[in-house]
């Protein structure tokens, strides 16, 4: 099974574009905090992960996401290799994107640090209605394996 799960904040602006076959596509970077133990002490680092959405998912991502939006992503890893340059890598192609936080400033959040703006358990107060509506839509994986 080729399934990758990521969560994190969108770190920069991105634009909707078209492939040569006229399919909508967006690529964006999310930041994910990672903690590991070194010499018995926790060490924190930030991982930057580039993800790509196609078709309707790309259109929705372009409409609802912006810098500082928090997302949970289910994707698949697609390896690539360029014979001409000898370079290779992995693209993460989104299968499902759950919009957790829109990234819009809340009243009084101006001047607060990013940690203070995103602090708290669960969803932030004042979460936009579209997030709830989108996340309560039919699960695309509901009938898998049935």
C-alpha positions in Angstrom: 0.0 0.0 0.0 1.4 3.4 -1.0 -0.1 5.9 1.5 1.6 8.9 3.1 0.1 11.0 5.8 1.2 14.5 6.5 0.0 17.4 8.6 1.4 20.9 8.7 1.2 24.6 7.8 1.3 25.9 4.2 4.5 28.0 4.2 4.1 30.1 1.1 1.7 31.4 -1.5 1.0 29.2 -4.5 -0.9 29.5 -7.8 -3.2 27.2 -9.8 -1.8 26.3 -13.2 -2.5 23.8 -16.0 -0.6 20.8 -17.2 0.1 20.4 -20.9 -3.0 18.2 -21.1 -5.1 21.0 -19.5 -5.4 19.4 -16.0 -5.5 21.8 -13.0 -2.5 21.4 -10.7 -1.1 23.1 -7.6 2.1 22.4 -5.7 2.9 23.8 -2.3 5.1 23.3 0.7 4.0 22.4 4.2 6.1 22.6 7.3 5.9 19.8 9.8 7.6 19.7 13.2 9.6 16.6 14.0 11.0 15.6 17.4 13.7 13.0 17.8 15.9 11.9 20.7 19.7 12.6 20.6 21.9 11.8 23.5 18.8 11.3 25.7 17.5 14.8 24.9 14.6 15.7 22.5 15.7 17.7 19.5 13.2 19.6 17.4 13.5 20.3 13.7 11.2 21.4 10.9 10.6 19.2 7.9 9.5 20.9 4.6 7.4 18.7 2.4 6.4 19.6 -1.2 3.0 18.1 -2.1 0.9 18.3 -5.4 -2.8 18.2 -6.1 -4.5 17.7 -9.4 -8.0 18.2 -10.9 -10.8 19.2 -8.5 -8.5 18.8 -5.5 -6.2 21.4 -7.0 -9.0 23.8 -7.6 -10.2 23.4 -4.0 -6.7 23.8 -2.6 -6.2 27.0 -4.6 -9.6 28.3 -3.4 -9.3 27.4 0.4 -5.6 27.3 1.3 -3.2 30.1 1.7 0.0 30.8 3.7 -0.4 29.6 7.3 -3.3 27.3 6.6 -3.1 24.0 8.5 -3.9 20.8 6.6 -3.9 17.0 7.0 -3.0 15.3 3.8 -3.3 11.8 2.5 -1.0 11.3 -0.5 0.9 8.7 -2.4 4.6 8.7 -3.1 5.5 8.8 -6.8 9.2 8.3 -7.5 10.8 9.9 -10.6 14.2 9.7 -12.3 15.7 12.0 -15.0 18.1 10.0 -17.2 19.6 13.2 -18.7 20.7 14.7 -15.4 20.8 11.5 -13.2 18.6 13.2 -10.6 15.8 11.4 -8.9 13.3 12.1 -6.2 9.8 11.5 -4.9 6.7 13.6 -5.5 3.8 13.4 -3.0 0.5 13.4 -4.9 -2.5 14.4 -2.8 -5.4 12.0 -2.6 -7.3 13.9 0.1 -6.7 17.2 1.8 -8.5 18.0 5.1 -8.6 21.7 5.8 -8.2 22.2 9.5 -7.5 25.9 9.8 -7.8 28.6 7.1 -4.9 30.7 8.2 -7.0 33.8 8.3 -6.1 36.2 11.1 -8.5 36.2 14.0 -9.5 39.5 15.7 -6.8 40.4 18.2 -4.3 38.0 16.7 -2.4 40.8 15.0 1.0 41.1 16.6 0.8 37.7 18.3 3.5 35.2 17.5 2.6 32.3 15.2 2.7 29.9 18.1 0.2 32.0 20.0 -2.1 32.3 17.0 -2.1 28.5 16.5 -2.0 27.5 20.2 -4.8 25.5 21.8 -6.3 22.1 21.6 -8.5 21.0 18.7 -9.8 23.5 16.2 -9.3 27.2 16.7 -12.3 29.3 17.9 -14.1 31.1 15.1 -13.3 28.4 12.5 -14.8 29.3 9.2 -18.0 27.4 8.2 -16.6 26.3 4.9 -14.0 24.2 6.8 -16.6 22.3 8.6 -18.8 21.8 5.5 -15.8 20.6 3.4 -14.6 18.2 6.1 -18.1 16.7 6.6 -18.5 16.0 2.8 -18.6 12.4 1.7 -15.5 10.5 2.5 -13.8 9.5 -0.8 -12.4 6.3 0.9 -15.7 5.3 2.6 -16.3 2.3 0.2 -12.7 1.1 -0.1 -12.4 -2.5 0.8 -16.2 -3.0 1.1 
